[in-house]
């Protein structure tokens, strides 16, 4: 409703503007590339625009959203919401040292190669990898994983966390970790050391929040 009040462009599924698509539209008089994607697991858009117009857009969106209770929120809230959706983050789960294979991102790669790094990806698919990224529910109490906590199977260190947060919508502590191959199957349990205490963690097969992406597709 907020975005619709600032543009003449159709934003609904019926207008052909479906989830994971993009269009060039005008918002508050500013030309933008609108991507119907969301990093927080709710219906939303990313607006890519000239940097010189950022204040114009920001002020217009806040003003249009007053009747809806719109207000800014911080990166801790953003992190908690993306963790509930099992969305990976650049610099944490995704780095220049990790390929699509370890990060479980092959579904986003072009079939048949033809992209930078394709040879390495194909080699790792053939030869296998030593570590894989997992998404976990953590039996935490008064603290959550933040990243760089060791992951244990008994006395053996089998991995390291990359990020974590408490998911307030699902009532669970969540974490991403790279673990040795063989510990990445859904339902596998191990321990994460958080502030000196070992906490049980269990690998999840899907996002804790809206795994079918229904809220993004409305």
HELIX and SHEET records of a PDB file:
HELIX    1   1 UNK A    4  UNK A    6  5                                   3    
HELIX    2   2 UNK A   13  UNK A   15  5                                   3    
HELIX    3   3 UNK A   51  UNK A   53  5                                   3    
HELIX    4   4 UNK A   54  UNK A   64  1                                  11    
HELIX    5   5 UNK A   66  UNK A   68  5                                   3    
HELIX    6   6 UNK A   75  UNK A   84  1                                  10    
HELIX    7   7 UNK A  106  UNK A  108  5                                   3    
HELIX    8   8 UNK A  118  UNK A  127  1                                  10    
HELIX    9   9 UNK A  214  UNK A  217  1                                   4    
SHEET    1   A 3 UNK A  22  UNK A  27  0                                        
SHEET    2   A 3 UNK A  30  UNK A  35 -1                                        
SHEET    3   A 3 UNK A  46  UNK A  49 -1                                        
SHEET    1   B 7 UNK A 131  UNK A 138  0                                        
SHEET    2   B 7 UNK A 172  UNK A 180 -1                                        
SHEET    3   B 7 UNK A 156  UNK A 167 -1                                        
SHEET    4   B 7 UNK A 150  UNK A 153 -1                                        
SHEET    5   B 7 UNK A 189  UNK A 194 -1                                        
SHEET    6   B 7 UNK A 197  UNK A 203 -1                                        
SHEET    7   B 7 UNK A 131  UNK A 138 -1                                        
END                                                                             
